[in-house]
Amino acid sequence: MQAAEKPENNPQTLDMKDITALCKRRGFVFPASDIYGGINGFWDYGPLGIELKNNLRDLWWKHMVVTPPIGPDGHPVQIVGVDSSIIQNPRAWVASGHVGGFSDPMVDCRETKKRYRADHLIVLKPEDGEGAWIAVLEDDEEFLAKRLKKAGKGKSSSDFEHINLTEIETSDYDKVLAPEAKEIGTLTEPQEFNLMFETYVGAVRDEDAKAYLRPETAQGIFLNYKNVLDSSRVKMPFGIAQIGKAFRNEVNPRNFIFRSREFEQMELEWFCHPDDAKTWRDFWFAERQKFWKLAGLSDDNMIMRDHDSDELSHYAKEGLGTADIEYRFPFTAPGYGELEGIAHRCDFDLKQHQEHSGQKLEYIDPERENERYLPHVIEPAAGLTRGILALICEAYTPDPDRPSGVYMNFKPRMAPKKAAILPLTAKDGHPDKAEKLYMELREDFPVDLDIKQNIGKRYARQDEIGTPFCFTIDNDTMQDDTVTVRERNTMAQERIAMDQVHAYLSEKMKA
Ligand code: ATP
């Protein structure tokens, strides 16, 4: 059977409304507290969403911890995992800089009562000086087009200078028309807004009891650096990996699960001698792109972008810089949005924790004549839930030639269900045979046994959830123990022996 070319699914032509609707209809992602009207910035993962999320999580863990990549010396690198607490001693967040500095500039619109991150607003300043300065959210091409139509006085995007709101004098705010506002001059001056969620530990709610939900998983790794070194046999260079929830009280959660207030990260802190930082940075740049390709993102929709000098965090300024792996999401197309950041954090975090905790965190290197140093860190920090969104957008393939009108082209290794077993009818012994096959496969593959409804509807459902193979049991199966395999992308069908199905699927999962 020949695999056909995948129909065009250029993110530029996809509509997020269709993608969000499919996610809800088929049980990938639901708004959190849906029956109460939701809660902005929070999402729940449904029966298929959790499978997809686990598959990406497991692929990352395997790639990092179980079978870590081969290093420049031809041997596998050393990486171990941790699972740290979401709430840590609040002093850790003072040391990391999050209490003082983890904030975004925020502006409010007095008219619409909406709040925006100032650095996410682009102001269109008319080149001819005539008319309002139109503020729009960056990366929202659709809104920009609508807004220009309404308030642009017949001008097009190129008739304006595009400036970030943070680069505009606040005295010019009275000329700015906020997104969705009718009046000009309704934006307040920017104020710093700390993104950490606060809570209280114990029965007394005072300043001493204040704690934070972690805004990143990375610090949990630095806090365990010494414990890992003391308890395991890792030697420099080595990595510590962690996957888990992070919480940020984002000013503008938006674009579905792209920017939410509760999300999951997959972070690696790679510790090395300062002299080797460049080698390892280049190594992880290459490895991380390979990973996303393996997960199913195409080269066409992915780029690696170096941060401009004004984007760099304090620690990165002294180091080798930061680069992002970006994906062309439908709402950023033709541009890209961050999927993963790979930063050279120097020795910033360990130095801070050493100072604030009073504990020595230096490494004594037996390979370098017992040299004492604070290692440098290369940090590939990826979003798990943002990764899911990229996989969903990449897989979403409109196809007017099939009843569902769309199918999800997940790679077999990422698909929530690897196969569906469909008895043609609910009689004539078909369901029993189907259940027998289901029992043979389910130990090794997540498979669906779907008995009721006409076969066309069942295929349509499997297409929409991205199941790569359907095995149909019919009257011929009762005679000769063969089944029909239907391949999702091509809809081509072939007949194979029932006792070959397991081997067939195993082979296909390598793709
Ligand atoms: P941004 O500039 O978009 O706010 P960031 O550069 O602060 O993000 P990092 O702190 O580097 O993000 O976090 C690493 C990864 O975690 C990001 O590349 C992204 O995939 C994910 N991530 C960060 N914030 C969010 C969020 N609010 N919702 C979902 N994923 C997020």
Residues whose N, C-alpha, C, O or C-beta is under 5 A from the ligand:
A	BS01	ATP	E250 I257 F258 R259 S260 F263 Q265 E338 L339 E340 G341 A381 A382 G383 R386
